[in-house]
Amino acid sequence: MRSISYVYVVILLVALSPLLAQDPPASGNQAHTAKSGAKDSPAAEVAPQDSARAQRRAQLLQMQQQQIDGLRKQLEQMRGMIYMLRTEGQRVKSVDVRDNLQTNADLWQTMLEAMQKNLDVMQEMQRAMAEP
């Protein structure tokens, strides 16, 4: 059950990544200045905004990398558990129990492969977002 929630976290991160890469809409102060015809230098406002945006982007990329690293670790743990399930299942004498354990391992393997695909997508998106 717990590993299923990680899939939802991955899907959420994948879905939100394009939104995080977009520039936020212009603030009300900039729109008001442009409408009023003020002669203030817009370059003075742009530099701090760009710096703050770059800093926020770096924070988001770091958070995403932490999520990727955590997910990668969980996938390795799942691989170990699936291997153990298959190995121990082969030792069971009851054919019915052995078949059930094999089916269980197959289902977990399918989940693991789906999570791995999501991880690959997340890593590709992170590489694309990290490019200037």
N, C-alpha and C positions, 0 to 999 in steps of 0.2 A: 504494500500500500504506500509506503513511504517513497519508494522509487517512482511511483506514478506521479506524485506531487512534483518531483524534480523534472519530469517531462513537461508539466504545465509551466514550471518556472522557465525552462528553456524556450518553450513556445512563446511565452510572454516576452522574454528578452529578444527573441528573434522578431516578434511583431513590433516591438517598440524601438528597435535599433534604427530603422529609417527615420522615425520621428526625432530621435536624439541627434541625428546627423543634420537635420534641417536648421536653418537660422531661425531664431525666434522673431515674431513680428515686431515691427517698429513700435517704440514706446509712444505714449500719448504726448510727451514733452517734445519729441522731434516733430511730430505732426503739427503741433500747435505752433512751434517756431517757424515751420515752413509756411503755414497759413498766414501768420501775422506779418511775414515779410521782414523779420528781424535779420540784421546783417551780421549776427554772431557767426564765428567760424565753426562750421560743422566738424572740422578735423579735430577740434578739441574734445568733442563728445565721442567721436568714433574710436579714437585710440583706447580710452579706458574700456569701452564696450567690447572691442576686439580682444583686449587682454583678458577681460573677465570671461568672455566666451571661450577663448582658448584654454583658460584655466579650468572652466567647467567641463569642457570637452575632455581634457586630460584626466580629470577626476572620473568621468563616466567611463572612459576607456580602461582606467585602472580597476574600477569596480567590475566591469565586464570581464577583464582578465582574471580577477579573483573568482568570479562565477565559473569561468571556463576551467580554471585550475581545479576548483572543487568538484565540478562535474566529471572532469577527467579522472580524478582520484576515485570517485564513486563508481565510474564505469570499470575501472580496474578491479575494485572490490567485487563488483557484480560478476565480472569474468571469473574471478576466483571461486565465487560461490556456485556459479553454474558448473564449472569444472568439477568441483567437489560433489555437487548433486549428481552429475553424470557418473563420476567414479564410484561413489557410494551406491548408486542405483544398480550398477553392474554386479555388485556383491549380493544383492537381495535374491533370495531363492524363489520367492513367489513371483510368478510371471505377471500377475495382475498388478502387484505393487511396483514391480520393475517398469512395466509399461506406463503406469501413472507417473512415476518419477521421471521417466523419459519425456512424457508429454509436458510435464511441469518445466523441465529444463528447456524444452523446445520453445515454450511460451516465453520464458524469461530471456532466451536468446533472441527472440523476435523483438522484445522490448529493448534489449541492449542494442541491437542493430539500429533501431529507430532513434534511440538516444544518441548513438554515435553519429548518425546522419545530421541530427540537430546540432550537435557539437561542431561538426565540420562546417555547417552553414554559419554558426556563430563565429567561428574562427575566421572564415572568409570575410564576413561582414566587418569584423574588427580590423582586419588588414586593410580593407577598403576605407574604413573610417579613419584609420591612422594616417593615411596618405594625406599630404597637405592639399 
